[in-house]
Amino acid sequence: MVPPPRRPATSKAKTPTFEERLAALEEVVDALEAEDLGLEESLARYREGVAHLEACRALLDEAEARLVELTQGADGRAVERPLQVGENGLEDAAEEE
């Protein structure tokens, strides 16, 4: 019996989640704090950490843009009210318009 043909490996890499990026950043920080890396390896790991940090910030910015609060409208239906992160935490985005 001939085995079924294998599917070719997909070339698209899975985009890391926020949690995966944060874990990778923590790993880089731990490696740098261990102080057992050479200069070139330290610089490479630092650049890697900065890339993870920038990706985490971008993902947080995207999440912040999607923040909404569900409230009950006058007709009893759920209504989404946009929120934003301000100096004192979450604020109603509509109040600033």
C-alpha positions in Angstrom: 0.0 0.0 0.0 1.3 3.4 -1.0 1.2 6.1 1.8 -0.8 9.2 1.1 1.2 12.2 -0.3 2.6 14.6 2.3 1.3 18.1 2.3 4.1 20.6 1.5 5.1 22.7 4.4 3.5 26.1 4.3 5.8 29.1 3.9 3.7 31.4 6.0 5.0 31.5 9.5 2.5 31.9 12.3 2.5 35.4 13.7 3.5 35.3 17.4 0.9 36.3 19.9 1.4 39.1 22.5 2.1 36.5 25.2 4.6 34.7 23.0 6.4 38.0 22.2 6.4 39.0 25.9 7.8 35.6 26.9 10.6 36.0 24.3 11.3 39.5 25.6 11.6 38.2 29.1 13.9 35.4 27.9 16.2 38.0 26.3 16.2 40.2 29.4 17.1 37.1 31.5 20.0 36.3 29.1 21.3 39.8 29.3 21.0 40.0 33.0 23.0 36.7 33.4 26.1 38.6 32.1 27.6 35.6 30.5 27.3 36.7 26.9 30.0 38.3 24.9 29.7 41.8 23.5 28.5 40.8 20.0 26.0 38.3 21.4 24.7 40.8 23.9 24.2 43.4 21.1 22.4 40.8 19.0 20.1 39.8 21.9 19.5 43.5 22.7 18.3 44.1 19.2 16.1 41.0 19.4 14.6 42.3 22.6 13.9 45.7 21.1 12.1 44.0 18.2 10.0 42.0 20.6 9.3 45.2 22.7 8.2 47.1 19.6 5.9 44.3 18.5 4.4 44.1 22.0 3.7 47.9 21.9 2.1 47.6 18.5 -0.2 44.8 19.7 -1.1 46.7 22.8 -1.9 49.8 20.6 -4.2 47.7 18.4 -5.9 46.2 21.5 -6.4 49.7 23.0 -8.0 50.9 19.8 -10.6 48.1 20.1 -11.6 48.9 23.7 -15.3 49.4 24.1 -17.7 49.3 27.1 -21.0 47.5 26.7 -23.8 49.6 28.2 -27.6 49.3 28.0 -29.2 51.7 25.6 -32.6 53.4 26.1 -34.3 50.6 24.2 -32.7 47.9 26.4 -30.3 46.7 23.8 -26.6 46.5 24.3 -24.7 49.5 23.1 -20.9 49.8 22.5 -19.3 52.9 23.8 -15.7 53.5 22.7 -13.1 53.8 25.5 -9.5 55.0 25.5 -6.7 54.7 28.1 -6.1 58.1 29.7 -3.9 59.3 32.6 -6.4 58.0 35.1 -7.2 54.7 33.4 -10.1 54.0 31.0 -12.1 57.0 29.9 -15.1 57.5 27.6 -13.6 58.4 24.2 -16.8 60.2 23.2 -16.4 62.8 25.9 -13.3 64.3 24.2 -15.0 65.0 20.9 
